[in-house]
Amino acid sequence: MNFQQMKEMFLSWWDLVLQYRKPLMAVGGIVLGILVVINGAFFVSAYFPKSCVVCHYMDPFYAQWKTSKHASVSCIKCHSFSPVFITVTTLKYWTGLYNPRPHAKVKDSDCLAAGCHAGRIEKGKAKLGANIIFDHQEHMAKLKRGEKLRCTTCHYSIVQGEHIAVDTNVCFLCHFKGISQGQALGGCPGCHGTPTRTVEHGGFMFSHDSYLKIGVQCKQCHIRVAAGDGKVNDSHCYDCHVGRLEKKSDPLALHRVHVTYNAIQCFRCHEPIRHGEVELVKTFEVQCDACHKRLHTYQKEMYMGTGARGVPDTPSRMFSAQVACTGCHTRSVEMRESGVAYPGEKKLTAERNSCVACHGKKYDLMLDDWVRESRNLTVEMERLVASGLAAVGSGEAKSKGLAGARAMVADARANLNFLRAGRGAHNIEYAYKIVKAGYEQVSAAYRMAGIAGGPQKPAILARPSSYCMTLCHQRVGPPEKKFFKEMEVDFPHALHVRDVGIECAKCHSPEKHKMRIVTKTECMKCHHESKDIDCAHCHKAQKALYEGKVKVYGVSPKADVMAQAGTKCTECHELKKGTQTVLTVKAKCEECHSAKYGKMLLDWKQDITKRENAIAVSLEEAKEYLARSRKAGNKVDEEEALLKQAEANYLAVSNGRGTHNYRLSADLLKVAQANVEKILKEKRGKK
């Protein structure tokens, strides 16, 4: 059939359509009317949950919904569909083009709608299970491992009495996949809190609390806490797709499509990960005590930080790191007793070089300090016990107070014997605590016996910070500058300690090594007292963005209109009210301008956060693509320059808090997004 014949055929058909146009229009109108009525009926019936069961195979879902907290909420409230969607779905069903695996989606906006869970994200924390505090703000307002989560990422499980309960296996998948054994993303205390109970393991009783106080990490004892790797088998991809395995190597893009856009459940693709006590450390692999009874018992107990009366368990940091005795006692020497040698008999003694080999310079000098100070502590303890014995005497106690006083001195005396035999250098912190407890015990004995005065206080107990320098930090000092995360500033130790004279215990716990106890608010009480305070000293990034002095690309930075008007930081940030948030600043906007300015600030914050999240995902995707391209030998210098510029713009806004200069921030993020899109466009073009 040639072109002319085809043209004549179409013209003849068109003549027939024109000839019978009225009957055809009538039939079309009837069909359209039937479709409208049917779909209108479907749309209206969707407000009655029982009607859903008529067409859909969903009896279990309906039954669970009926007994759940959502029983008063109709299906259409969460599973929202437009009339157009229903019409298209109906046509697909009649033509056989429908998906045999229907997937119901619940939008975040439906969950957070007014009258439902509005404000749930802003409220933040909620209790999960018996003792886990879950922060919605942390998980939903920020990217987690480069991904944007949805309400249904966690809330989807069908259980008795619940329609969309939380599946904690999702938590395990996110927190353990790709993480080293014995560790969890975010740390163990984030969910489990601080364990305080005393447990038995390997024949020893010990307290979790004592170990955590000295900074022992969970992984040092709980060496495996998860089983499974959460991998994605190719067979799961074939459940929904034909082919497409070449895209499996781009996890960020996959998660964006499957999780963020389509709310696919994690375990449709991933194998589950089990969390629990999978494997614990084996304490003291070599059990010398099986043959040699009471061999080095006191030294071992000192090393373990247990055995003293009235003193909390304090394991040595070396013991907590599972360093065996032979880790330090490395030098073999001839056995001698009372000056007499035993030919052929050898013993291992501690060697100073062992400290340097593992830790570095000056740690051998620290060991010397420990040996010297452990002797001094023993002398101080002897003086305390002698003072107590002289005060309370001996013989028959004529009163309960005197009996109690003698019992306290007896405890101090037992601790003295333990300190002598255990050699304080094995656990200098525990030796210090024994002396501290000894002073408290003898002082209590004076009071119980009704005797005025008390024992002389050991010099090392004079100030909470005394032992920090005496025992450790005179040899190995803290870093000159330490990044203070909450303040986003390098903290100068020397300035605060040497120049201002602030003691260690003012900011750090004397009980737990490295633990900072000073809060941002306490810092502010000192720093914000000055009327002439320079905010830029700590908040450099914020002030640079506010004044338009940021080093960025593709945009000519301009100061914010408030900065141009000479508005100072303290005119918006009321420092006396403590921690500053967008809500505290909102009140100042409304105070100076009007309520609509407060709403405008919140809109700025929401817009900037949305853009930052989108760019953060794209940046990670672009970095991964360029890393693969570079590894494959491709030249990506131009793309890397674009990425560097995009990242600089993104960090300028993120670090400077975009609301300090909304217009500039919006322009910077726009340029950053455009740069990243150029890189990703090339990536998508190659597929």
Solvent accessible surface area in square Angstrom, and as a share of the most:
residue,aa,sasa,rsa
1,M,159,0.71
2,N,87,0.45
3,F,158,0.66
4,Q,100,0.45
5,Q,93,0.41
6,M,82,0.37
7,K,100,0.42
8,E,97,0.44
9,M,62,0.28
10,F,108,0.45
11,L,97,0.48
12,S,54,0.35
13,W,131,0.46
14,W,143,0.50
15,D,86,0.45
16,L,95,0.47
17,V,61,0.35
18,L,71,0.35
19,Q,125,0.56
20,Y,110,0.42
21,R,122,0.44
22,K,154,0.65
23,P,75,0.47
24,L,93,0.46
25,M,139,0.62
26,A,57,0.44
27,V,87,0.50
28,G,38,0.36
29,G,41,0.40
30,I,109,0.55
31,V,79,0.45
32,L,111,0.55
33,G,31,0.30
34,I,87,0.44
35,L,26,0.13
36,V,95,0.55
37,V,105,0.60
38,I,56,0.29
39,N,6,0.03
40,G,33,0.31
41,A,57,0.44
42,F,83,0.35
43,F,54,0.23
44,V,91,0.52
45,S,33,0.22
46,A,18,0.14
47,Y,113,0.43
48,F,129,0.54
49,P,22,0.14
50,K,127,0.54
51,S,34,0.22
52,C,24,0.14
53,V,31,0.18
54,V,122,0.70
55,C,83,0.50
56,H,108,0.48
57,Y,222,0.84
58,M,42,0.19
59,D,89,0.46
60,P,88,0.55
61,F,96,0.40
62,Y,34,0.13
63,A,54,0.42
64,Q,35,0.16
65,W,27,0.09
66,K,119,0.51
67,T,85,0.49
68,S,10,0.07
69,K,169,0.72
70,H,42,0.19
71,A,42,0.32
72,S,110,0.71
73,V,40,0.23
74,S,29,0.19
75,C,23,0.14
76,I,15,0.08
77,K,100,0.42
78,C,29,0.17
79,H,48,0.21
80,S,51,0.33
81,F,79,0.33
82,S,57,0.37
83,P,72,0.45
84,V,106,0.61
85,F,105,0.44
86,I,25,0.13
87,T,43,0.25
88,V,68,0.39
89,T,58,0.34
90,T,15,0.09
91,L,78,0.39
92,K,95,0.40
93,Y,137,0.52
94,W,142,0.50
95,T,89,0.52
96,G,51,0.49
97,L,135,0.67
98,Y,103,0.39
99,N,97,0.50
100,P,103,0.65
101,R,130,0.48
102,P,112,0.70
103,H,66,0.29
104,A,65,0.50
105,K,89,0.38
106,V,14,0.08
107,K,115,0.49
108,D,34,0.18
109,S,75,0.48
110,D,25,0.13
111,C,19,0.11
112,L,55,0.27
113,A,36,0.28
114,A,90,0.70
115,G,84,0.81
116,C,47,0.28
117,H,87,0.39
118,A,50,0.39
119,G,32,0.30
120,R,59,0.22
121,I,22,0.11
122,E,132,0.59
123,K,153,0.65
124,G,6,0.06
125,K,138,0.58
126,A,28,0.21
127,K,136,0.58
128,L,36,0.18
129,G,64,0.62
130,A,88,0.68
131,N,97,0.50
132,I,43,0.22
133,I,95,0.48
134,F,39,0.16
135,D,37,0.19
136,H,25,0.11
137,Q,78,0.34
138,E,62,0.28
139,H,38,0.17
140,M,21,0.10
141,A,26,0.20
142,K,105,0.45
143,L,36,0.18
144,K,52,0.22
145,R,108,0.39
146,G,14,0.14
147,E,31,0.14
148,K,63,0.27
149,L,12,0.06
150,R,26,0.10
151,C,19,0.11
152,T,19,0.11
153,T,13,0.07
154,C,22,0.13
155,H,63,0.28
156,Y,32,0.12
157,S,22,0.14
158,I,67,0.34
159,V,65,0.37
160,Q,150,0.66
161,G,26,0.25
162,E,58,0.26
163,H,30,0.14
164,I,46,0.23
165,A,17,0.13
166,V,48,0.27
167,D,26,0.13
168,T,58,0.34
169,N,61,0.31
170,V,3,0.01
171,C,28,0.17
172,F,48,0.20
173,L,9,0.05
174,C,41,0.24
175,H,50,0.22
176,F,22,0.09
177,K,64,0.27
178,G,76,0.73
179,I,51,0.26
180,S,70,0.45
181,Q,108,0.48
182,G,3,0.03
183,Q,68,0.30
184,A,19,0.15
185,L,72,0.36
186,G,72,0.70
187,G,35,0.33
188,C,30,0.18
189,P,70,0.44
190,G,55,0.53
191,C,50,0.30
192,H,98,0.44
193,G,32,0.31
194,T,84,0.49
195,P,49,0.31
196,T,97,0.56
197,R,157,0.57
198,T,81,0.47
199,V,25,0.14
200,E,121,0.54
201,H,52,0.23
202,G,43,0.42
203,G,66,0.64
204,F,60,0.25
205,M,111,0.50
206,F,36,0.15
207,S,19,0.13
208,H,32,0.14
209,D,44,0.23
210,S,10,0.07
211,Y,24,0.09
212,L,32,0.16
213,K,79,0.34
214,I,9,0.04
215,G,41,0.39
216,V,12,0.07
217,Q,103,0.46
218,C,38,0.23
219,K,73,0.31
220,Q,43,0.19
221,C,31,0.18
222,H,42,0.19
223,I,61,0.31
224,R,82,0.30
225,V,13,0.07
226,A,12,0.10
227,A,26,0.20
228,G,57,0.55
229,D,83,0.43
230,G,0,0.00
231,K,105,0.45
232,V,38,0.22
233,N,50,0.26
234,D,62,0.32
235,S,67,0.43
236,H,47,0.21
237,C,28,0.17
238,Y,118,0.45
239,D,71,0.37
240,C,74,0.44
241,H,52,0.23
242,V,149,0.86
243,G,31,0.29
244,R,140,0.51
245,L,53,0.26
246,E,123,0.55
247,K,85,0.36
248,K,67,0.29
249,S,70,0.45
250,D,3,0.02
251,P,59,0.37
252,L,23,0.11
253,A,20,0.15
254,L,53,0.26
255,H,45,0.20
256,R,47,0.17
257,V,70,0.40
258,H,44,0.20
259,V,14,0.08
260,T,29,0.17
261,Y,125,0.48
262,N,43,0.22
263,A,12,0.10
264,I,37,0.19
265,Q,72,0.32
266,C,17,0.10
267,F,55,0.23
268,R,98,0.36
269,C,36,0.21
270,H,22,0.10
271,E,55,0.25
272,P,81,0.51
273,I,2,0.01
274,R,144,0.53
275,H,51,0.23
276,G,26,0.25
277,E,116,0.52
278,V,39,0.22
279,E,75,0.34
280,L,60,0.30
281,V,23,0.13
282,K,149,0.63
283,T,32,0.19
284,F,46,0.19
285,E,129,0.58
286,V,118,0.68
287,Q,99,0.44
288,C,62,0.37
289,D,54,0.28
290,A,75,0.58
291,C,110,0.66
292,H,109,0.49
293,K,156,0.66
294,R,163,0.60
295,L,65,0.32
296,H,111,0.49
297,T,29,0.17
298,Y,95,0.36
299,Q,44,0.20
300,K,38,0.16
301,E,54,0.24
302,M,0,0.00
303,Y,23,0.09
304,M,15,0.07
305,G,0,0.00
306,T,35,0.20
307,G,49,0.47
308,A,11,0.09
309,R,124,0.45
310,G,71,0.68
311,V,13,0.07
312,P,84,0.53
313,D,42,0.22
314,T,2,0.01
315,P,2,0.01
316,S,9,0.06
317,R,88,0.32
318,M,50,0.22
319,F,22,0.09
320,S,6,0.04
321,A,56,0.44
322,Q,87,0.39
323,V,42,0.24
324,A,63,0.49
325,C,70,0.42
326,T,83,0.48
327,G,34,0.33
328,C,41,0.24
329,H,51,0.23
330,T,67,0.39
331,R,121,0.44
332,S,67,0.43
333,V,38,0.22
334,E,73,0.33
335,M,64,0.28
336,R,143,0.52
337,E,109,0.49
338,S,114,0.73
339,G,61,0.58
340,V,92,0.53
341,A,35,0.27
342,Y,94,0.36
343,P,120,0.75
344,G,73,0.70
345,E,94,0.42
346,K,132,0.56
347,K,100,0.42
348,L,83,0.41
349,T,36,0.21
350,A,44,0.34
351,E,53,0.24
352,R,102,0.37
353,N,99,0.51
354,S,16,0.10
355,C,23,0.14
356,V,52,0.30
357,A,90,0.70
358,C,106,0.64
359,H,95,0.42
360,G,26,0.25
361,K,174,0.74
362,K,111,0.47
363,Y,61,0.23
364,D,25,0.13
365,L,66,0.33
366,M,13,0.06
367,L,33,0.17
368,D,53,0.28
369,D,0,0.00
370,W,58,0.20
371,V,49,0.28
372,R,102,0.37
373,E,20,0.09
374,S,11,0.07
375,R,164,0.60
376,N,66,0.34
377,L,3,0.02
378,T,23,0.13
379,V,93,0.53
380,E,40,0.18
381,M,0,0.00
382,E,63,0.28
383,R,80,0.29
384,L,0,0.00
385,V,6,0.04
386,A,59,0.46
387,S,29,0.19
388,G,0,0.00
389,L,67,0.33
390,A,90,0.70
391,A,26,0.20
392,V,9,0.05
393,G,35,0.34
394,S,102,0.66
395,G,64,0.61
396,E,155,0.70
397,A,37,0.29
398,K,191,0.81
399,S,63,0.41
400,K,189,0.80
401,G,28,0.27
402,L,40,0.20
403,A,47,0.37
404,G,18,0.17
405,A,0,0.00
406,R,48,0.17
407,A,54,0.42
408,M,54,0.24
409,V,2,0.01
410,A,48,0.37
411,D,38,0.20
412,A,0,0.00
413,R,129,0.47
414,A,29,0.22
415,N,1,0.01
416,L,9,0.04
417,N,76,0.39
418,F,13,0.05
419,L,2,0.01
420,R,116,0.42
421,A,37,0.28
422,G,0,0.00
423,R,148,0.54
424,G,3,0.03
425,A,25,0.19
426,H,53,0.24
427,N,7,0.03
428,I,12,0.06
429,E,18,0.08
430,Y,0,0.00
431,A,0,0.00
432,Y,15,0.06
433,K,20,0.08
434,I,0,0.00
435,V,0,0.00
436,K,74,0.31
437,A,10,0.08
438,G,0,0.00
439,Y,48,0.18
440,E,95,0.42
441,Q,13,0.06
442,V,0,0.00
443,S,17,0.11
444,A,15,0.12
445,A,0,0.00
446,Y,25,0.09
447,R,170,0.62
448,M,89,0.40
449,A,30,0.23
450,G,69,0.66
451,I,63,0.32
452,A,97,0.75
453,G,73,0.70
454,G,39,0.38
455,P,13,0.08
456,Q,132,0.59
457,K,100,0.42
458,P,2,0.01
459,A,80,0.62
460,I,20,0.10
461,L,17,0.08
462,A,66,0.51
463,R,128,0.47
464,P,81,0.51
465,S,6,0.04
466,S,15,0.09
467,Y,28,0.11
468,C,24,0.15
469,M,94,0.42
470,T,41,0.24
471,L,2,0.01
472,C,37,0.22
473,H,58,0.26
474,Q,88,0.39
475,R,79,0.29
476,V,43,0.25
477,G,45,0.43
478,P,66,0.42
479,P,75,0.47
480,E,102,0.46
481,K,125,0.53
482,K,117,0.50
483,F,122,0.51
484,F,13,0.06
485,K,158,0.67
486,E,90,0.40
487,M,11,0.05
488,E,71,0.32
489,V,30,0.17
490,D,77,0.40
491,F,40,0.17
492,P,34,0.21
493,H,25,0.11
494,A,13,0.10
495,L,84,0.42
496,H,27,0.12
497,V,65,0.37
498,R,181,0.66
499,D,104,0.54
500,V,96,0.55
501,G,52,0.50
502,I,48,0.24
503,E,66,0.30
504,C,34,0.20
505,A,21,0.16
506,K,140,0.59
507,C,24,0.14
508,H,59,0.26
509,S,18,0.12
510,P,45,0.28
511,E,71,0.32
512,K,59,0.25
513,H,71,0.32
514,K,166,0.70
515,M,89,0.40
516,R,93,0.34
517,I,75,0.38
518,V,18,0.10
519,T,68,0.40
520,K,69,0.29
521,T,61,0.35
522,E,85,0.38
523,C,22,0.13
524,M,23,0.10
525,K,133,0.56
526,C,90,0.54
527,H,74,0.33
528,H,49,0.22
529,E,137,0.61
530,S,59,0.38
531,K,199,0.84
532,D,135,0.70
533,I,50,0.25
534,D,83,0.43
535,C,29,0.17
536,A,21,0.17
537,H,120,0.54
538,C,24,0.15
539,H,52,0.23
540,K,131,0.56
541,A,37,0.29
542,Q,29,0.13
543,K,63,0.26
544,A,28,0.22
545,L,0,0.00
546,Y,30,0.11
547,E,50,0.23
548,G,12,0.12
549,K,145,0.62
550,V,21,0.12
551,K,175,0.74
552,V,21,0.12
553,Y,66,0.25
554,G,71,0.68
555,V,32,0.19
556,S,91,0.58
557,P,50,0.32
558,K,147,0.62
559,A,29,0.22
560,D,17,0.09
561,V,85,0.49
562,M,65,0.29
563,A,22,0.17
564,Q,121,0.54
565,A,83,0.64
566,G,53,0.51
567,T,23,0.14
568,K,140,0.59
569,C,42,0.25
570,T,62,0.36
571,E,93,0.42
572,C,32,0.19
573,H,44,0.20
574,E,66,0.30
575,L,41,0.20
576,K,199,0.84
577,K,127,0.54
578,G,29,0.28
579,T,85,0.49
580,Q,52,0.23
581,T,68,0.39
582,V,40,0.23
583,L,116,0.58
584,T,43,0.25
585,V,20,0.12
586,K,49,0.21
587,A,52,0.40
588,K,36,0.15
589,C,25,0.15
590,E,61,0.28
591,E,125,0.56
592,C,94,0.56
593,H,94,0.42
594,S,44,0.29
595,A,74,0.57
596,K,144,0.61
597,Y,78,0.30
598,G,0,0.00
599,K,125,0.53
600,M,72,0.32
601,L,14,0.07
602,L,60,0.30
603,D,63,0.33
604,W,68,0.24
605,K,88,0.37
606,Q,132,0.59
607,D,40,0.20
608,I,5,0.03
609,T,38,0.22
610,K,150,0.64
611,R,81,0.30
612,E,34,0.15
613,N,26,0.13
614,A,54,0.41
615,I,3,0.01
616,A,16,0.12
617,V,14,0.08
618,S,13,0.09
619,L,7,0.04
620,E,74,0.33
621,E,3,0.02
622,A,0,0.00
623,K,71,0.30
624,E,51,0.23
625,Y,16,0.06
626,L,1,0.00
627,A,47,0.37
628,R,87,0.32
629,S,7,0.05
630,R,125,0.46
631,K,185,0.78
632,A,77,0.60
633,G,66,0.64
634,N,70,0.36
635,K,174,0.74
636,V,12,0.07
637,D,90,0.47
638,E,131,0.59
639,E,25,0.11
640,E,52,0.23
641,A,49,0.38
642,L,35,0.17
643,L,19,0.10
644,K,140,0.59
645,Q,55,0.24
646,A,0,0.00
647,E,52,0.23
648,A,30,0.23
649,N,0,0.00
650,Y,39,0.15
651,L,78,0.39
652,A,18,0.14
653,V,0,0.00
654,S,34,0.22
655,N,67,0.34
656,G,0,0.00
657,R,102,0.37
658,G,4,0.04
659,T,31,0.18
660,H,47,0.21
661,N,3,0.02
662,Y,46,0.17
663,R,179,0.65
664,L,10,0.05
665,S,0,0.00
666,A,14,0.11
667,D,67,0.35
668,L,0,0.00
669,L,2,0.01
670,K,142,0.60
671,V,34,0.20
672,A,0,0.00
673,Q,49,0.22
674,A,49,0.38
675,N,11,0.06
676,V,0,0.00
677,E,67,0.30
678,K,120,0.51
679,I,1,0.00
680,L,0,0.00
681,K,154,0.65
682,E,70,0.31
683,K,8,0.03
684,R,110,0.40
685,G,64,0.62
686,K,127,0.54
687,K,128,0.54
